[in-house]
Amino acid sequence: MELRTLPLVTGLLPIGAVISAYLIAAYFGHVPSCVPLFDGCTTISSAGRDAPESLLFRATMIPTAMLLMLYWRLAGEWLIRSGDPRTRAGRVMIWLGSIAAVFLIVYTVALGFIGEHYALQRRIGVTLFFAFTFLAQLLLVHRLGQLIQATRQTTLQPAYRIKVSICVAMLALGLAVSPLKAIYPDHTFIENIVEWNFALLMYLFFVATSLAWRSTSFAAEFSVRFPDKRGE
């Protein structure tokens, strides 16, 4: 069974869900109407806070977290099958990605509830989800670069370049927040723009994995074997 569709779904499902939730929220007047990636008129959380858009948001984000856990486990296995040695960095990558998925669930569960406790839970959940996912992605890029250097597999270079570009863009966005907030201290749209673009890049990273898995024909195989009873 070809596995290249899994990273596609892992990346495109939340992108489609967030965009759809925002459009529904804007239609019902729950959020301002704009292009959030450029205008930053609202946050991602606001796009999935009220009904009916919250139903779609929650119904897709929790399955996304499950897909992320599976993705990181398979990503580690793919590296090993491609010739990358079993290293501590590979295990840390899997754990960071899996823990990040747990915090996505924490964030999603708290979304829509009122109170400082739930607001804190949302902030912690989304912050650690972004942070741990980014660290896991950096480790994957590092191991992939080492693998290409060791095996000289040119087929992996397109996916590697895309992933490096995405990580550089995400890092640039993260580093730009503080200077921009200092220049525009009274404008919350700066953080919103960074949040929307960072999330988009983060999910596109998973989509790019499909190129690598496709070029290496990464697949799963199921088998069934009954015990031999001829000796009984």
N, C-alpha and C positions, 0 to 999 in steps of 0.2 A: 504494500500500500504506500503510494507516494505521500510524503509528508509536507511537500512544499506549500500546500494550501493552508496548513495550520498557521504559519506566521502571517499569511495574508489576512486570514480571518481575525487573528489576534490584533492586528493593526487597524484594519478597516472597520471592524465592528464598533469599537469605541468612537472612532472618527465620525462614522455615520450616525451613531446614537446621539452624540453631543450636538452635531449640526441639526439633526431632526428635533431634538429637545429644545434647542434654542429657537428654531423657527416656530414651533408650537407655542413656546412661551411668549415670543414676540407677537404672535397672532392674537393671543388672549390678553395682551397688554401687561404681562407679568414682568417683562424686561423691555428696555428701549430697543427700537429697531435700528440696526446699524450693521456694519461689517466688523465683528469683534476683533478679528486678526489685525485690523488696521486702526480701528477707532477705539477699541477697549471700553465700550460703553457699559459693559457688564462683565461679571465673572462667570466662569464655567459652572460654579456651584449655583449661582442664581438661575442659570438656564435649566437646572434640574431640581429646583426646590419645591415648586408648587405643582399641584395637579392641574391638568392631566399629564404634563410633560415629565413629572417626577416618576410616574409609573414606568414610562419608557426608559428613563435614565437608570433607575434601579434595576430594571429587568435585564439590562444589558451590561451594566458595570460589574455586577457580581459574577456572571458567567465569564466576563473578560478577565477577572481575577483568576478564575479557575484555569482559563486558557493560558494565562501568563505563567502559572505554576508549571503547567505541562510544557510550555515553550522552553523555559529555562532548563528543565530536566533534559529535554531533547537536544537543546543547544549544547549542553555539556557532553552528551553522548555523541553528537555529530562531530564535535572537535576531536574526541578520542578516536572515532572511526576514521576520521580524515588524516590521522597520523599525529595529532597533538598528544604529548605524553600526559599521563594523569598527574596533575599538579595541584598544589594547594590553591592556587589562583582560580583554577577551574571549579573547585568545590566551593570556594568563597563566592564565585559568580552565581552559582546555582542557589546558594543560601540567600544572598542579597536579593536576587530576583524574586525568590519565593516569599521572603519576608515583606518585600515591597507589595506583593499581591495581597498579603494579609492586611496591610495598612490601607489598601484600596477598598477592601471590604469594610474596614473600620470607618473610613470616610463615608462610604455609600450608606451604611446603616444609619449614621448620625445625620445625614442630609435630610432636611425638612423638619427636624425637631427644633423647637424654640428653647432657648436657655443658654446660659454661659457655659455650662458643662458640655452641652452638645457642640457649641461653637468651638470650644477648645479641642474636643475630640475630632472635629472636622479639620481644624488647622494642623493638628499633629498628624492625622491620617494622611492628608494630601501632601504635606511637606515631606514626610518620610517616604511616601510612595514615590514622589518625584526624585528625591535624593538617592534612595537605594536602587531604584531602577536605573538612574543615570550611572551610578557606580558599577552596576552589573554590566551595563552596556559598554562602559569603558574597558572593563576586564575582557569582555568578549572581543572587542576590537583589538586589544593588546594580544590576546592569544591567537586571533586570526592572523595578525601581522607576523607573529612568530612562526605560525604554521606555514604561511606563504614563503617566508624567508628560508625555512628549513626544507620544504618540499619543492619549492620553485614552481608551484602550481599557478600558472597564469590565469586559469579559469576562475579563480577566486578573487582576482584583483578588482574587477568591476564592482562587486558587492562590497569589497573592502574599502574602496575609494568612496563609495556612497556613504558607508557607515562612518568613516572618518570625517567626511564633510558634515554629516548630521551632528556628530558629537562636537565638532568645532563650533558649529552654529549654536548649539545648545549652551556650550560653555560661554560663548560670547554674550548670549542673552542673559545668562546668570550673572556675569561680571558687569553687565551694563546697568543692572537695576539700581544699585546704590548711587552711581554718578548721576543717573537720570532723575532719581528721586531728590537728590541734592539740588539739581537745577530746577526741577518742577516739584517743589515740596507739597503743593496743595492740589496736585493732579493725580488722582487714583488711577486714571486711565493707563498710566505707564505700567503699573504692575499688572493690570488686566491684559494689556497687549503682550507683555512678556509671558504671562501665564498661558494664553491661548496659543501663541506660537511655539512655546516650549513643549506644550502637550502635543501639538501637531507633529513636531519633529520627533518627539519621543516615540510616538506610535508609528511614524513612517520608518523608523529604524527597524521595527519588526517586519514591516512589509519588505524592506530591502533584504532581509534574511532569506526570503523566498528565492531570490536570485542565486544565492550560494547553495541552498539546498537543491534547487533544480539543476544547477550545473554539476553537482556531484551525485545526482540521482539518489538522494537520501530517502530511504524507504523503511517501513516496518514490515515484518513478516510474522504471521501467526501460524502456529502449528499445534497439532494435538497428537499425543502418542499414548496409547493404552498399554498397560503393563503386559508383558509376555507371560501367559499362563500355561504355556506348553509343558513347563516342568512340574505343574501341579498334578 
